[in-house]
Amino acid sequence: MSEAPLIGIVAGEKSGDILGAGLIAALRKKYPDAEFVGVGGPDMIALGFTSLADMERLSVMGFVEPLGRLPELFALKRRLKEYFIKRRPLAFIGIDSPDFNLRLEEELKQEAIKTVHYVSPSLWAYREKRIHKVKRAVDLMLTLFPFETAVYEQHGVAVKCVGHPLADSLGFEDHKLRSRQKFELGEDDSIVTLMPGSRGGEIKRLAPVFLDAAVESLIDCPNLKFLIPYSSAANHAQINALLREKSLFRGDQFILVDDSHGAISAADLVVLSSGTATLETLLLRRPMIVGYKLAAITFAIASRLVKIPYVALPNLLAGRQLVPEYIQHDLTAQKVRDGIVSHISGAEDHAGLMQEFEKIHRSLRLDASAQAAAAVAGLIEDSVAQ
């Protein structure tokens, strides 16, 4: 068995894999001989991480959707618990995936293993009573956004806001022209990027609304072009099928691309699903229209629990509505169409919005991976000193 110090990490989806890779790179500066083991994706594995299971098996969302996978998830949790109790890591870090990671963290903490949770669960939105479970489960909470720390401070949970790695990696330059050249688009073209999500269920619920809005906007703005980024072969096939179904498979006006970052940068306006992509759109300084639809049963449960006025990250970060957001039954093709036409026709002045976006960007640019690594190292050193 290796004598190298061990650090355990479990990340449950692509965004967690990116955070985990940044954290591993920063922690290696402090612990160059450390072994990193748990569950992760290709970015983490490329840095020498050993994944004990396929990360995609943890990528489930909602209140109802994970139920069919419970036996598999419980078996994986049990296997990881046994592994880490036997190996005794310096610390265990659960990245997002709170329904899985908090349970594992609580059981490891009971075995005197230091636990960290990276990316706050949405306690500020719903399930605030869950803070008691968090307190039992974690020795340190790392948050991405400043507004998330208050609930932990109020309940005596050690917490640190480290900022967002995306804010660190994206500068303040505008690469619209370069991105348009990549996609062979003209400097003066009117471009709207449609981003109905990366999961099959999201695309199924959102893409028809977005595409109907696009078609209706062409009546007033016939020269519009629409970029639709995809993140996998399955996404590509699903979007292609929807385009064919609506007789929209026209490469000159509806253009599928495999670069979401470039598609946002090339756009005049982005119509997108609520989620991390809204933060990327903010950081790239693009006006946006945000929409979201959940599965009916999930929405019925969530609507009774959610207690915040906004769901889009730009609005949450600003504490007021900066960008339009339409949720569930409020999301209609007509409302999205009206927003597209209003923007393309020049009816709105976005100078003030861009200033707000830059202010938020600077507040999140804290060298997140280094801050997170320093906080984890501090926890480890404190435990050794004891």
C-alpha positions, 0 to 999 in steps of 0.5 A: 500500500502506498505511503503517500499522503491521501486526499479523497475527492468526489465530484459528481458532474462536469462542473465538479470535475473542473473545480476538482482539477483546479483544486488538485493542481493547487493542492499539489503545490502544498502536497507534491507527493499526495495521492488523490482518489475518489470519483472524478472526470477526465480533467481530474484524471488527467492530473493523476487522479484515481477514480474508483467509479464513473463520474456520470453515475452521480449526475442526477438531479431533482427530487424524483429523478434519482429514486430509480438509482438509489440502490446503485448510489447507496452501494457506491457510497458504502464502497467509498466509505469503506475505502476511505476509512481503511486508507485514512485520508488527510481530508475528504472533499465532496464537490457539489452533488450534495445529496450524495456527498453530504451523506458520505461526509457525515459518515466519514466525519463520524470516523474522525476524518476531516471533511470539506464540502466545495460548492454550497448546497442551495440552503439560501433557496430552500431546505434551510433546515438542512443546515443541521445536517451540513453541520454534522457532515462538514468541518469546512464549507467552501462557497463560490458566491459571497451571498452564500456564507451568511447561513453558515456563519449564523449556525457556527459552520466554518465557511470561506468564500473562495470565488469562482474559477470561471471568473479567474479564467475569463478576462475582461477582453471582448472576443466577439469578432474572433469567435465570429470568425471561427464560425464564419459569421460576419462582423455585422450579423445579428446573432442569437445563441440558444442554449437549452441545457446539456441534459436530455431532459432539459433539452426536451423541455426547453429547446422546443420553446426556444426554437419556436421563439426563434422562428417567431422572431424571424418574422420581424428580424428575418436576417437573424442567425442562431447558434446552438452549442452542444456538449455531446454526441447525444445532445447533437443528435437530440437537437438535430432531431428537434430541428428536423421535426420543426423543418428548421434544418437550415445550416445558414440560419440555425447553426450547431457548434461544439463550442459553448464558450465561443457561441456565447462570445459570438452572440449579441444575445443569449437565450439559455437555461438557468445554471452555470452557463448564465454565469459564463454569459455574465462574465463574457458580457452578453445580455441574456434571457433565462428560462427553465422548466423542471419535470412536473413532479419536481416542480410541484415539490420545489415550488413549495420549498423555494423561497427566493425571488430569483433563480438566475445567477446574475439576479441572485448575485445582484440581489435584484433583477438584472436579466429577464427570467421565465420559469415553468409555465411563465416560459413561453415562446411569445415572451422569449420572442418579444425579448429577442426582437426588442434586443435586436431592434435596439430598443434597449440600452445595455450599458448599465447592465454591462457595468453591473456584470463587470462589477460582479465579475471583479467580486468573484475573481479571487483566485478560487483554486488557490483560496480553496487549497489554502483553506483545505491545507489550513484544516489539515494542518490544524488537525495535525497540530491537535 
